Amino acid sequence: MRKMHGQGTLHFRNGNVYIGGFENDLRHGMGYLLDYQNTSKVREEWVKGKRINFVKTASTREDLDEHLNKEGYYHQN
């Protein structure tokens, strides 16, 4: 089974999406959590699966969709 490694997109069952770095199946580096339930965007910093810093900002669903579809991000439906 392949492990998540590098930049990618992770879709959660609750509809939220994480876009950012992975290392050995763990979130690692900078990324964004697009929180569709609370309509917010969270900029996060991870070190080997442990979140060490974050900044949460209010957003709209349209803004979250736009961020998700930015050029350069891998997105899988």
C-alpha positions as CSV (number, residue, x, y, z in Angstrom):
1,M,0.0,0.0,0.0
2,R,1.3,3.4,-1.0
3,K,2.0,6.0,1.7
4,M,1.2,9.7,1.4
5,H,4.4,11.5,0.8
6,G,5.0,15.0,-0.6
7,Q,2.3,17.5,-1.5
8,G,-1.3,16.3,-1.8
9,T,-5.0,16.6,-0.9
10,L,-6.8,14.6,1.8
11,H,-10.6,14.5,1.8
12,F,-12.3,13.8,5.2
13,R,-15.7,12.1,5.5
14,N,-17.2,15.2,7.1
15,G,-16.5,17.2,3.9
16,N,-13.4,19.0,5.1
17,V,-10.2,19.0,3.0
18,Y,-6.5,19.2,3.9
19,I,-4.1,20.5,1.3
20,G,-0.5,20.4,2.1
21,G,2.6,18.3,2.9
22,F,2.8,14.7,4.0
23,E,5.7,12.6,5.1
24,N,5.4,8.8,5.7
25,D,1.5,9.0,5.9
26,L,1.6,11.9,8.4
27,R,0.8,15.6,7.8
28,H,4.2,17.4,7.7
29,G,5.1,21.0,6.8
30,M,2.7,23.7,5.8
31,G,-0.9,23.2,4.7
32,Y,-4.5,24.4,4.8
33,L,-7.5,22.8,6.3
34,L,-10.6,23.9,4.4
35,D,-13.3,23.6,7.1
36,Y,-16.6,23.4,5.2
37,Q,-18.7,22.8,8.3
38,N,-17.6,26.0,10.0
39,T,-16.8,27.9,6.7
40,S,-13.2,28.7,7.8
41,K,-9.7,28.2,6.4
42,V,-7.0,27.1,8.7
43,R,-3.3,27.6,7.8
44,E,-1.5,24.9,9.7
45,E,2.1,23.8,10.4
46,W,2.8,20.2,11.1
47,V,5.8,18.2,12.2
48,K,5.5,14.4,11.7
49,G,1.7,14.3,12.4
50,K,1.7,16.8,15.2
51,R,0.2,20.3,14.6
52,I,2.5,22.9,16.1
53,N,0.9,26.1,14.8
54,F,-2.3,27.3,13.1
55,V,-4.1,30.5,12.1
56,K,-7.9,30.2,11.5
57,T,-9.8,32.7,9.3
58,A,-13.4,33.0,8.5
59,S,-14.3,32.2,4.9
60,T,-17.1,31.5,2.5
61,R,-17.8,28.2,0.7
62,E,-16.9,29.9,-2.6
63,D,-13.6,31.1,-1.2
64,L,-12.9,27.5,0.0
65,D,-13.8,26.0,-3.4
66,E,-11.5,28.6,-5.1
67,H,-8.6,27.8,-2.8
68,L,-9.1,24.1,-3.4
69,N,-9.0,24.5,-7.1
70,K,-5.9,26.7,-7.3
71,E,-3.4,25.8,-9.9
72,G,-0.7,23.6,-8.6
73,Y,-2.7,21.6,-6.1
74,Y,-3.6,18.0,-6.7
75,H,-7.3,17.5,-6.4
76,Q,-9.1,14.3,-6.7
77,N,-12.9,14.0,-6.8
